[in-house]
Amino acid sequence: MPVKSVFRAVFFSALLASCPSVYSQAGDVSEQDYRKMLDQAMKSGNYGQNQPQSQSWDARLKVLSGTVMVKTVSGDEWSRVTGEMPLDPNDIVKTSSDGIAEIYLDDKGAISVGRNTELEVSSLEQEDAVFSLNFGSLVAKVKHFLNEKHKMQVRTPSAVCAVRGTEFAVEYSQLGKDASFAVFDEGRVAVIPTDAPGKESQEYLLEKNTEINIKPDQKRFRRTALSRMSRHRASLSKMRTRLTGLKGWKPRSLSKRAELRRQALKGRLIRKQLKRKSSKARTKSGRGVKKRPAAKRSKASSRASAAETQ
């Protein structure tokens, strides 16, 4: 029997085991019947039920002050957010000059998003969570839950930071194209400069109370005692207090998360509708006003000038 047929037979048997109500007898299966059974298995939710699935963090954004906006993977506009909002992979959070927000990962970690910052939630998989700092700064407090199974990275255009359960801060400047990393009172991070897109170089391990600055025109970097990055200690201190208040954290269902996201992004839809109505109103009002031809306007202007001369 060809390999393709064997694979199909095995796959078909698995479908029958997961969905016995689809057909009581397998018999000879045509391509059309096979596709029907696959569709029904997918709709029933039983397909892949016994397959190991990676878990994702229940990430939530909380606006603390100022203007905070979110852009979703399916949208092309920024939405101003207030209060709390569940986050999905590929969401981008952006703060203005007065905006401050925090991102919570279950009750295990918190990320403070500083002013004038753009942070992309690239992945929320517990096995490989990734946050991409496009510009600005962040401060994070992550409990010691990271291991071979649970990993986290913070990426900047010039370096990658592998988090290993710690208190740390990251900055990236669009102007200087340099990135700074720091570890505070506990934990450690591994910083890997990126020489070219997708190419990583030597790893620099930061222990507590140390920092490093990665510049694009340098080839060697030196770890130093915590100094310039210590200005983020105030944000870290406040975040420690808020993180202890997450002990009563309860995961939300997918339907509840979807509803909360819809409500948080509803303001953008309303603003778009108002803009459309306003645009239509201006168009209608413009149609009702007849403009005089340029020649008539010129004659009227000449007559007015002659009258003033007399």
C-alpha positions, 0 to 999 in steps of 0.5 A: 500500500502506498505511504499516502494511503497508509497515512490516510488510513491511520488518520481516518482511524484516529478520526473515527476513534475521536468521533464515533458518532460521525459514522458507525462503519468505516468501510471504503472511504471516498475522498469526499466522505473523508473530507466530510468526516474531517470537517465534522471532527474539526467542528466537534472539537474532538479532533486533536483533543489528545494531542499535547498543546502548548499553554499561553499566558493570560496576559492583561494590559492595565492603563495606569495613567495618560494615553495608551493605545493598542493596535491589533493584528487585524486592525490598521489603526491605533485604539485608545484604551482605558482600564484593563484589556486582555492581550493577544499575540501580535498586539502592539502597545504604545504609550504617549509622553504621559502614558504608563501601563502594565502588562500582567502574565497570570500572577507570575510576572508584570511588565511596566511599559514606560512613556513614549514606548512601543512594545509588541507582544510577539508571542505568549506561549509559555514555552517561548514568550517573546516581547519586542521593544521597538522603542522606549523602555520597560521594567519587569518583575518576573517570579522564578518560574522560568526554566527549560519549559518556561522561557521568555525573551525581550527583543530589541533591534540591536540585541536579544535579552533571555530572561531567567527569572528576575527584576530587569529593565530594557531601553532602546533608542531609535535615535542612537540605535543602542539598547541598554539592559539592567538587572536589579536586586535579584536574578539574571539575564543573558544579553546577546547583541545582534550584529545583523538581522537574524545573526547573534553574537557573544552572550553577556550574562548580567547578574544582580545590580549590573547593566550593559549598553549595546551600541551598533558601532561597537564590537566588544561590550563591558558589563558595569555596576548599576548606574544610569539604569537605576532610575527605573528603581522607582517603577520597580518598587511600585510594581512589586507592590502591585504584583503581590496583589495578584494572588487572587488571579483567576484565568478567564475563558476565551469567550470572556476575553473576547468580550472584554477585548471587544468592549475595550476596542469599541471606542475606536469603532465609534470614532470611525463611525463618527468620522464617516458621518461627519465626512458625509455631512460635509459632502452633502453641505458642499453640494448645496452651495453653488460656487460662482464661476471664476469669470463672474467672481473676477467681474464682481471684484472689478466692479467693486474696485471701480466703485471704491475708486469713484 
